[in-house]
């Protein structure tokens, strides 16, 4: 393994990682906002359609789901690290 190549390309890799993270959050936002309409009947039956038709609520919901997933994984790792 040539470490010089890895060290030389590290700035480009870090820049690409940042862009990948931004696009991933954007894709999650698009999925919730644009695909929520296919569940309109179900959302209307429970009274949530008025929230899901608004872009702001979809963004908050998407970011909350993302944060909840990372928090759950962090807590799972912490619990597994404690010896029984």
Secondary structure, DSSP 8 states (H G I E B T S, - for coil): --HHHHHHHHHHHHHHHHHHHHHHHHHHHHHHHHHGGGGHHHHHHTT-HHHHTSHHHHHHHHHHHHHHHHHHHHHHHHHHHS--
